């Protein structure tokens, strides 16, 4: 169920019946020259809505605010001030909670959000909330991992690559320009190799200055549909596990009780 498509009475019913809201997070950024700026947002929202059909949940409207500072040297990238971004994300979670959801699942569609969303999850221990935040990670079974690998013909992946291009072709074929795929794969340039082990904000740009990582030449829609199905299986399992979970909310309550007791002592 998509939040923005429900009537108010149907929304209230969905909150009661599912108790779970999915916040799918993407960004607006360059994806080489052949994929749309909204690739991450479009694909992750599609994933969430399809999974929520199999295992009923409410999906928040398309969300494109995230960490994408490394793409701001390209046309079309869109991001906001870091402190505002954190405040916005926390406010969105609070509003979802105010609407009655006790469990919120973050479904990330953009690699550059990983650290941000991990930190957002950790922030839940700063102040007690009436909801629990679960950060979904693609946990494939061994069989699914093998199936994913078997579908791919290239070794290098990361951004606008074979798998991401294939999934976008399956979801939004009209937005993909295969004629604009680069003639050569984009391999890491290693321009930060003089400081081994270091991570900087510019590390991604150092390796992939054209915001392309991998080889999209072998992408196709049939492959993308199969890959998307594997992602959906994993998310459906996760939604079911979150619905059944009683341990994490209880642990949060225990944690904050101890925190309150520490102040009293």
C-alpha positions in Angstrom: 0.0 0.0 0.0 1.3 3.4 -1.0 0.8 6.1 1.7 -0.1 8.8 -0.8 -2.7 6.7 -2.6 -4.8 5.8 0.5 -7.8 7.7 1.8 -7.6 8.8 5.4 -9.9 6.0 6.6 -8.1 3.4 4.6 -4.8 4.8 5.9 -5.9 4.4 9.5 -7.0 0.9 8.8 -3.7 0.0 7.2 -1.8 1.3 10.2 -3.8 -0.9 12.5 -3.7 -4.0 10.3 0.0 -3.8 9.3 1.8 -1.7 12.0 4.7 -1.4 9.6 5.8 1.5 7.4 8.6 1.2 4.8 10.7 4.3 4.1 12.5 3.7 0.9 15.5 6.0 0.4 17.2 7.0 -2.8 18.9 10.2 -4.1 19.2 12.2 -7.3 22.6 11.8 -8.8 24.4 11.0 -12.1 24.4 7.4 -13.2 26.9 7.6 -16.0 25.3 8.8 -19.2 22.7 6.1 -19.7 20.6 5.9 -16.5 18.2 8.6 -15.0 19.2 10.8 -12.1 16.5 9.2 -10.0 17.6 5.6 -10.6 18.2 4.8 -6.9 14.9 6.4 -5.8 12.9 4.8 -8.6 14.2 1.3 -8.1 14.1 1.2 -4.3 10.5 2.6 -4.2 9.4 0.0 -6.7 11.1 -2.7 -4.7 9.3 -1.5 -1.5 5.9 -1.3 -3.1 6.1 -4.7 -4.7 7.3 -6.3 -1.5 4.4 -4.6 0.4 2.0 -6.3 -1.9 3.3 -9.7 -0.9 3.6 -8.9 2.7 1.2 -6.0 3.5 2.8 -2.8 4.7 2.5 0.9 4.0 5.2 2.5 1.8 6.1 6.1 2.4 6.0 8.4 -0.7 9.1 8.5 -2.9 12.0 10.0 -0.9 15.1 11.5 -2.6 16.9 13.3 0.2 20.1 11.6 1.2 23.9 11.7 1.3 25.2 12.4 -2.2 27.8 15.1 -1.7 30.3 13.2 -3.9 28.0 13.8 -7.0 27.5 17.6 -6.5 30.1 18.3 -9.3 27.7 16.8 -11.8 24.4 18.3 -13.3 21.2 17.2 -11.6 22.5 16.0 -8.2 20.5 17.2 -5.3 21.3 17.2 -1.6 21.0 19.4 1.4 23.1 20.6 4.3 24.3 17.7 6.5 22.7 18.9 9.8 19.4 19.7 8.0 19.5 16.2 6.4 19.7 14.5 9.8 17.0 16.7 11.2 14.8 16.0 8.2 15.2 12.2 8.4 14.5 12.2 12.1 11.5 14.4 11.6 10.1 12.1 8.9 10.5 9.1 11.3 8.8 11.0 14.1 5.9 11.9 11.8 5.6 8.3 10.6 5.5 7.3 14.3 3.0 10.1 15.1 0.7 8.5 12.6 0.6 5.3 14.6 3.3 3.1 13.2 5.2 1.2 15.8 7.8 -0.3 13.4 9.6 1.6 10.6 11.8 -0.2 8.1 14.5 1.8 6.2 15.0 0.3 2.8 18.1 1.9 1.2 18.6 2.1 -2.5 21.8 4.2 -2.5 25.3 3.0 -1.5 26.3 6.5 -0.3 23.5 6.3 2.4 25.0 3.3 4.2 26.9 5.2 6.9 24.2 7.9 7.2 21.4 5.3 7.8 23.6 3.3 10.2 24.1 6.5 12.2 20.4 7.3 12.0 19.6 3.9 13.5 22.2 4.5 16.3 20.5 7.8 17.0 17.4 5.9 18.2 19.3 5.4 21.5 19.6 9.1 22.1 16.0 9.6 22.9 13.2 7.1 23.5 10.6 6.9 20.7 7.2 5.2 20.5 8.5 3.3 17.5 11.4 1.0 16.5 13.6 1.6 13.5 14.8 -1.4 11.5 17.5 -0.9 8.8 17.1 -3.6 6.1 20.2 -5.1 4.6 20.0 -7.5 1.6 20.3 -10.8 3.4 20.3 -13.4 0.6 20.1 -17.1 1.3 23.1 -19.0 -0.1 20.9 -20.2 -2.9 19.8 -16.7 -3.7 23.4 -15.4 -3.6 24.4 -18.1 -6.1 21.5 -17.3 -8.3 22.4 -13.6 -8.3 26.0 -14.4 -9.2 24.9 -16.8 -12.0 22.8 -14.1 -13.7 25.8 -11.7 -14.1 28.3 -11.7 -16.8 30.7 -9.1 -15.5 32.9 -9.0 -12.4 33.1 -5.2 -11.6 30.0 -3.7 -10.1 29.1 -0.6 -8.1 27.2 2.2 -10.0 25.2 2.2 -13.2 26.7 -1.3 -13.7 25.3 -4.4 -15.2 23.0 -5.2 -12.3 21.7 -1.7 -11.7 21.2 -1.0 -15.4 19.4 -4.4 -15.8 17.0 -3.7 -12.9 16.3 -0.2 -14.2 15.6 -1.7 -17.7 13.1 -4.1 -16.1 11.4 -1.4 -14.0 11.6 1.6 -16.3 12.7 0.6 -19.8 11.7 3.9 -21.2 14.2 5.8 -19.1 17.3 3.7 -20.0 19.5 4.8 -22.9 21.6 1.8 -23.8 23.0 3.6 -26.8 24.8 5.9 -24.4 26.6 3.2 -22.4 30.3 3.7 -22.4 32.4 1.6 -24.7 34.7 0.5 -21.9 34.0 -0.6 -18.4 34.7 1.8 -15.5 37.4 0.3 -13.3 38.7 2.0 -10.1 41.5 4.4 -10.9 43.1 4.1 -7.5 44.1 7.7 -7.3 44.1 7.6 -3.5 46.5 4.6 -3.3 49.3 6.7 -1.8 47.4 6.8 1.5 46.4 3.1 1.8 43.5 2.4 4.2 42.4 6.0 4.3 38.8 7.0 3.6 38.0 10.5 2.6 34.9 12.2 1.2 36.6 12.4 -2.1 37.5 8.6 -2.1 34.6 7.6 -4.4 35.5 10.4 -6.9 39.1 9.4 -6.7 38.2 6.0 -8.2 35.2 6.9 -10.3 35.4 10.5 -11.6 32.6 9.9 -14.1 30.2 8.4 -11.6 30.3 5.1 -13.3 31.6 1.8 -11.8 31.4 -1.4 -13.7 30.2 -2.5 -17.1 26.7 -2.0 -18.3 27.1 -3.4 -21.8 25.6 -6.8 -20.9 22.6 -5.5 -19.1 19.1 -6.5 -20.2 15.6 -6.4 -18.8 15.1 -10.1 -18.4 18.2 -10.3 -16.2 16.9 -7.2 -14.3 13.6 -8.8 -13.6 15.3 -11.9 -12.1 17.6 -9.8 -10.0 14.7 -7.6 -8.7 12.8 -10.8 -7.8 15.7 -11.9 -5.6 15.7 -8.5 -3.9 12.0 -8.7 -3.3 12.2 -12.2 -1.7 14.7 -10.9 0.8 12.7 -7.8 1.7 9.4 -9.8 2.0 11.2 -12.1 4.5 12.5 -9.1 6.4 9.0 -7.4 6.7 7.6 -10.7 8.0 10.4 -10.9 10.6 9.9 -7.3 11.7 6.1 -7.9 12.1 6.8 -10.9 14.3 9.6 -9.3 16.3 9.0 -8.6 20.0 12.6 -8.7 21.1 13.9 -5.4 19.7 11.2 -3.2 21.2 11.6 -5.0 24.5 15.4 -4.4 24.5 14.9 -0.8 23.7 12.5 -0.4 26.7 15.1 -2.2 28.9 17.8 0.1 27.7 15.9 3.3 28.4 14.8 2.0 31.8 18.4 1.5 32.7 19.3 4.8 31.3 16.6 6.5 33.4 17.7 4.6 36.5 21.3 5.7 36.0 20.1 9.3 36.2 18.2 8.6 39.4 21.2 7.0 41.0 
